[in-house]
């Protein structure tokens, strides 16, 4: 079982939407996050003058559902951000996240290694459109330093989602959705965990067949699941996401002109988003998805996880 973690967030302005600092107990790293509109205040802070890595994030000007991200490193983050702020080729960014060290022991070599690893992780996760054209391959560090920096990276990946930055979250890959193996044995092997910790759902309707696993607060639709190719002319809810998945090659054509197939597993933020994309129409995922091999809906399963209230116990 994963142990709990304590992350300390400090609202510098005393309100959400401003500058935020984030730290983990017994970790030497320090994270500074804020909107671009507060850049002048952010770069005045002492932490911003240190060696470190940084993330520029914003909406993709070309559209789509994924954020656009640029990952960089520098000896002085404040100076580099001042340069980026004048760079019209990177005008997409709306917020910035700076990662430095509280003990100021990060060297240029450490920062270059972190940049290389973080770019590779972001590219593999596939949750963003990376502005970086290449991922520099930098591993010229002593063995002990590499171990320390790999731990540093894991802490960064823990904190960023708390700040709403999810582009470093691990990609959940679940394959062979139509395997002839026993369903429970297949899921147990794929997830490499206890069945009690795995919750698998299925959706069968109008020729569509899909399976999904609840993982990390997301509903991950399995590779090999099918979805409708086209919706009604009036369909708008989640249609941009459907079209984006086709554009990305995640939903691909099949021999059936009415169906698409998931070329890889994909994590949806909600069961309704997954059901609507799969059915190419607005669907309530809480009723559309059912527990694997049963009739209990996602909504009924979710309700069953809730503790009993006083009203449920009845009057004595």
C-alpha positions in Angstrom: 0.0 0.0 0.0 1.3 3.5 -0.9 2.2 5.5 2.2 0.7 9.0 2.7 2.8 12.1 2.0 2.8 15.5 3.6 3.2 18.4 1.2 3.3 22.0 2.6 1.7 24.6 0.4 2.1 28.3 1.2 -0.1 30.9 -0.4 2.3 33.9 -0.6 -0.6 36.3 -1.4 -2.9 34.7 1.1 -5.3 33.7 -1.6 -5.5 31.1 -4.4 -4.5 32.2 -7.9 -1.3 33.9 -6.8 2.2 32.8 -6.0 2.5 29.4 -4.2 5.5 27.7 -2.6 5.5 23.9 -2.2 7.8 21.7 -0.1 8.0 18.1 1.1 9.3 17.2 4.6 12.9 16.1 4.5 13.3 16.9 0.8 15.8 19.6 -0.1 13.8 20.7 -3.2 11.8 23.9 -3.3 9.0 24.7 -5.7 7.7 28.1 -6.6 4.6 28.4 -8.8 2.6 31.4 -10.1 0.8 33.0 -13.0 2.7 34.9 -15.7 0.9 38.0 -14.6 2.8 37.8 -11.3 6.2 37.2 -13.0 7.6 40.6 -11.8 7.0 39.6 -8.2 8.0 36.0 -8.6 11.5 36.7 -10.0 12.2 39.1 -7.2 12.2 36.2 -4.7 15.5 34.8 -3.7 14.6 31.3 -4.7 14.2 32.4 -8.3 17.9 33.5 -8.5 19.2 30.0 -7.9 20.2 27.2 -10.3 17.3 25.0 -11.2 14.7 23.8 -13.7 11.5 25.4 -14.7 8.3 24.7 -16.5 6.4 27.1 -18.7 2.8 26.0 -19.2 -0.3 27.2 -21.0 -3.0 26.4 -23.5 -2.0 25.1 -26.9 -2.6 28.0 -29.4 -3.4 25.3 -32.0 -6.2 24.0 -29.9 -6.7 20.6 -28.4 -7.2 19.3 -24.9 -3.5 19.0 -23.8 -1.5 21.9 -22.3 1.6 23.2 -24.0 4.7 22.9 -21.9 8.3 24.0 -22.2 11.0 22.6 -19.8 14.3 24.3 -19.2 17.3 24.7 -16.9 19.6 27.5 -16.0 22.1 28.9 -13.5 19.7 31.8 -12.7 16.0 31.1 -13.3 15.0 34.7 -12.8 17.2 36.0 -15.6 16.1 33.2 -18.0 12.4 33.8 -17.3 13.0 37.5 -18.1 14.3 36.5 -21.5 11.4 34.1 -22.1 9.0 36.9 -21.3 10.3 38.9 -24.2 10.4 35.9 -26.6 7.4 36.0 -29.0 8.1 32.4 -30.0 7.1 31.2 -26.5 4.1 33.5 -26.0 1.9 30.5 -25.1 2.7 30.3 -21.4 0.3 31.4 -18.8 2.0 30.1 -15.6 5.5 29.1 -14.5 6.8 26.6 -12.0 10.4 26.9 -10.7 12.2 24.0 -9.0 15.4 24.8 -7.0 17.1 23.5 -3.9 16.8 24.8 -0.4 20.4 24.0 0.4 21.6 25.5 -2.9 23.6 22.4 -3.7 22.1 22.0 -7.2 24.9 22.5 -9.8 24.7 23.1 -13.5 25.3 19.4 -14.1 22.5 18.5 -11.8 20.1 20.9 -13.5 21.0 19.6 -17.0 20.4 16.0 -15.8 17.1 17.0 -14.3 16.0 18.8 -17.5 16.9 15.7 -19.6 15.0 13.3 -17.3 11.9 15.6 -17.0 11.7 16.1 -20.8 11.9 12.4 -21.4 9.2 11.7 -18.7 6.9 14.3 -20.1 7.3 13.0 -23.6 6.6 9.4 -22.6 3.6 10.4 -20.5 2.0 12.0 -23.5 -0.2 14.4 -21.4 1.1 17.6 -23.0 2.4 19.1 -26.2 6.1 19.7 -25.5 7.6 22.9 -26.9 11.1 21.3 -26.5 12.3 20.1 -29.9 14.8 17.7 -28.3 15.5 16.0 -25.0 19.2 16.5 -24.2 20.8 13.2 -23.2 22.9 14.2 -20.2 24.2 11.6 -17.8 27.7 12.9 -17.0 27.3 12.7 -13.2 28.8 10.5 -10.5 26.7 7.5 -9.7 25.7 8.8 -6.3 24.6 12.1 -7.8 22.5 10.3 -10.4 20.7 8.4 -7.6 20.1 11.7 -5.7 18.7 13.4 -8.8 16.4 10.5 -9.6 15.0 10.8 -6.2 14.7 14.5 -6.7 12.7 13.9 -9.9 10.2 11.6 -8.1 9.5 14.3 -5.6 8.9 16.8 -8.3 6.4 14.3 -9.9 4.7 14.0 -6.6 4.2 17.8 -6.0 3.3 19.1 -9.5 -0.1 17.4 -9.7 -1.1 19.0 -6.4 -0.5 22.3 -8.2 -2.7 21.2 -11.1 0.3 20.3 -13.4 -0.3 16.7 -14.5 2.0 16.4 -17.5 4.6 14.3 -15.6 2.0 11.8 -14.3 2.9 8.3 -15.4 1.1 6.9 -18.4 -1.2 4.0 -17.5 -0.8 1.3 -20.1 -3.3 -1.6 -20.1 -3.2 -3.9 -23.2 -4.9 -7.0 -24.6 -8.4 -5.8 -23.8 -9.9 -8.7 -25.9 -7.6 -11.4 -24.5 -9.1 -14.9 -24.3 -7.6 -15.3 -20.8 -9.9 -15.3 -17.8 -10.8 -11.7 -17.2 -9.8 -11.6 -13.5 -6.5 -13.4 -14.1 -5.7 -11.0 -17.0 -6.4 -7.9 -14.9 -4.4 -9.3 -12.0 -1.4 -9.9 -14.2 -1.6 -6.6 -16.0 -1.9 -4.5 -12.8 0.6 -6.6 -10.8 -1.4 -6.0 -7.7 -4.2 -7.5 -5.5 -7.6 -7.9 -7.1 -9.1 -6.0 -4.2 -7.2 -2.9 -5.3 -8.3 -3.1 -8.9 -11.7 -1.9 -10.1 -12.5 -2.8 -13.7 -15.6 -1.6 -15.6 -17.1 -2.4 -19.0 -19.5 -0.7 -21.5 -21.3 -2.6 -24.1 -23.9 -0.8 -26.3 -24.8 -0.4 -30.0 -21.9 -2.5 -31.2 -19.4 -0.8 -28.9 -17.3 -2.9 -26.5 -15.0 -1.2 -24.0 -13.2 -1.9 -20.7 -11.7 0.5 -18.3 -9.7 0.4 -15.0 -10.0 3.0 -12.2 -6.5 4.1 -11.5 -5.1 7.1 -9.7 -8.5 8.9 -9.8 -8.8 8.5 -13.6 -10.8 6.0 -15.7 -8.3 4.3 -18.0 -9.9 2.8 -21.1 -8.0 -0.3 -22.2 -6.2 -0.6 -25.5 -8.4 -2.5 -28.0 -11.7 -1.1 -26.7 -13.9 0.3 -29.4 -15.8 3.6 -29.9 -18.3 5.0 -32.3 -16.7 6.8 -35.3 -19.4 9.5 -35.6 -21.9 11.2 -33.4 -25.1 13.1 -34.2 -24.8 16.5 -35.9 -26.0 18.1 -32.7 -23.4 16.4 -30.4 -21.1 18.8 -28.8 -20.3 17.5 -25.3 -16.8 16.0 -25.3 -16.8 16.0 -29.2 -13.5 18.1 -29.2 -11.9 15.4 -27.0 -13.2 12.6 -29.4 -11.7 14.5 -32.4 -8.5 15.2 -30.6 -8.0 11.5 -29.8 -8.5 10.7 -33.5 -6.0 13.4 -34.5 -3.5 12.0 -32.0 -3.9 8.5 -33.4 -5.2 7.1 -30.1 -8.6 6.3 -31.7 -7.9 4.6 -35.1 -10.0 3.2 -37.9 -11.2 -0.5 -37.9 -12.7 -2.7 -40.5 -16.1 -1.7 -39.3 -16.9 1.7 -40.9 -19.0 2.6 -37.8 -16.3 2.0 -35.2 -12.9 3.2 -34.0 -10.5 1.4 -31.8 -8.2 2.6 -29.0 -4.7 2.0 -30.3 -3.4 2.5 -26.7 -4.9 2.9 -23.3 -6.1 6.4 -22.4 -6.9 8.0 -19.1 -10.1 10.1 -18.8 -10.9 12.5 -16.0 -14.4 11.1 -15.4 -16.5 8.1 -16.4 -18.9 10.5 -18.3 -16.0 11.8 -20.4 -15.0 8.3 -21.3 -18.6 7.1 -22.0 -19.4 10.2 -24.1 -16.3 9.8 -26.2 -16.9 6.1 -26.7 -20.6 6.5 -27.6 -20.1 9.7 -29.5 -23.0 11.3 -27.7 -23.7 12.8 -24.2 -23.8 9.9 -21.7 -23.9 9.7 -18.0 -20.9 7.5 -17.2 -22.1 6.7 -13.8 -24.9 4.6 -15.3 -23.3 3.7 -18.6 -20.3 1.8 -17.1 -20.9 -1.5 -15.2 -18.6 -3.5 -13.0 -16.8 -6.2 -15.0 -18.9 -9.3 -15.2 -21.8 -7.8 -13.2 -24.8 -5.5 -13.4 -23.8 -3.0 -10.8 -23.3 0.4 -12.4 -20.3 2.7 -11.7 -22.6 5.0 -9.7 -24.0 2.1 -7.6 -20.4 0.8 -7.0 -19.3 4.3 -6.0 -22.2 4.7 -3.6 -21.4 1.3 -2.1 -18.0 2.6 -1.1 -19.5 5.4 1.0 -19.7 4.9 4.7 -23.2 4.4 6.1 -24.9 7.6 7.4 -27.1 7.9 10.4 -30.1 8.1 8.1 -29.2 4.7 6.6 -29.3 3.1 10.1 -33.0 3.9 10.7 -34.7 4.9 13.9 -34.6 2.6 16.8 
